[in-house]
Amino acid sequence: MAQDWLTQPHPVVVIGGSSGSIEVLLTLLPGLRSPLRSALIVVVHRRNTADSTLSELLALRTRIPLKEVDEKEPVEAGVIYLAPADYHLLIETDFTFSLDDSEKINYTRPAIDVTFESAAAVYGPWLTGILVSGANADGVNGLLAIRQAGGRALVQKPETALVDFMPQQAVQQQAFDQLVDVDDMIAYINSL
Amino acid sequence: MISTEELNLLLTDLLDWYGYDFTHYSRASLTRRVDRLWNLEKFPSFAELRYRVRSDATYAQRFVEGITVNVTEMFRDPSFYLALRNDVLPTLTAKPFIRIWHAGCSTGEEVYSMAILLRETGLLYKSLLYATDLNPEVLDRARSGIFPMAPLRQYAESYRLAGGTRDFSDYYTAHYGYAKFSEDLGEKMVFSTHNLVSDSSFNEFDLILCRNVLIYFDKLLQEHVLTLFDRSVGPLGYLALGSKETLKFSSLQPRYKQLNNEKIWRKIG
């Protein structure tokens, strides 16, 4: 893919998680500075229905604009984006979102790997992937792709995760630059 | 991973050699699809992948099927089907004849869902369901009315949430992991290849369904296809899209009225 990082004006953070990840977000979001200088993309495994409850729940925890992604929408700094239920979320080289309803990956749609890998190809060193609590190995390959493309991979310290399987998998596969707790994530994102 | 330049070469080949125009498809998704096939077939290099596509028409057809997304299900988004049942079909009952177009129908699960709705509202006998896709192979599967058993339990639940009151299993017979849907549902279906990129309008319809197809197109192609639908929807007819697709920002918007919160628009102008 053609990379044109010089025209890319802001850092991007993608957070992925499964069971126990909502709890992480509910603590993380209130700690984030507003306005946010990066774009924050949230990919969590959720029920297979197109309900808006999750975005409403998360929006209550922050003054930063938070929305479920619309297809073709540009990725902008200062916004928190939530991957819609039942679609994979990808990023185009012109820094817009696109959606894909192809086969589930790792038994799930949206799959964290899909967004991590797609964002890694587009953002390279501008990208940070954070993998948190979950009971599935989704996201680990994506973290490897992010690191390979020059981005940064943070993983929730397994002992602080409600469900430690997902972060544990990342640790086993050496798919991280740093192990962090939620306070570290807040400090890191605020420093971008 | 395939590079942008390599992908462009492949897309040009598919257009020049086989007439399939994917140049206005969203690249992020296409890149993943092509990578998947490349890994699956274990081509040692891009050159070999390209050579195979160019030189082997049978493989090229499979390749086209592989890069397009053919995932579909029955009664996906039950509230959408509930709206069809309660708000759309009742407005068509007075018509002597009902024409419906499923554009990009893939393996046909949505067409069968629609036939069940029409049957239950007493309209199937005077309806005709045109189901089109660019892949002939998926149309063969759709035509057979045979679907894998595994997801049927979920379909039955979606059917119920979509207002279905019968026993869903009355509509099919199970054989060796497959469900064969009853043939009278299929009698009113016409399956045909049609490419939304290059083929034109072929009839006037009371309802067009094209769900989760436009997400794979760039904005230019979306507008082109929506214009094609606009020319194919009769007065006071309906256009239905996928749950993340919209007429908003398109040139059709001023002449269409959205039904409640569903992705169903009625042509009013």
Contacts between the chains, C-beta under 8 A, distances in Angstrom:
chain1	res1	chain2	res2	distance
A	1	B	1	7.2
A	1	B	3	6.5
A	1	B	4	5.2
A	1	B	31	6.9
A	2	B	3	8.0
A	2	B	4	4.8
A	50	B	77	6.5
A	50	B	243	4.9
A	70	B	244	6.9
A	70	B	246	7.8
A	71	B	215	5.2
A	71	B	244	5.5
A	71	B	245	7.2
A	72	B	219	6.3
A	84	B	244	5.9
A	86	B	243	7.7
A	87	B	215	7.6
A	87	B	244	6.3
A	90	B	26	7.7
A	90	B	28	3.8
A	90	B	29	6.0
A	90	B	32	7.3
A	91	B	28	6.2
A	92	B	26	6.5
A	92	B	27	6.1
A	92	B	28	5.0
A	93	B	4	7.1
A	93	B	27	6.7
A	93	B	28	7.8
A	98	B	26	4.5
A	98	B	28	5.3
A	98	B	29	6.2
A	98	B	215	6.8
A	99	B	215	4.7
A	99	B	244	5.5
A	100	B	26	7.8
A	100	B	28	7.7
A	100	B	29	4.4
A	100	B	32	7.4
A	100	B	69	6.7
A	100	B	215	6.9
A	100	B	216	7.3
A	101	B	69	6.4
A	101	B	71	5.8
A	101	B	212	4.8
A	101	B	215	7.1
A	101	B	242	7.6
A	102	B	29	7.2
A	102	B	32	7.7
A	102	B	33	7.3
A	102	B	69	4.5
A	102	B	71	5.7
A	103	B	71	5.8
A	114	B	32	7.2
A	117	B	32	7.9
A	118	B	28	5.3
A	118	B	32	7.3
A	121	B	1	6.7
A	121	B	31	7.7
A	122	B	28	7.9
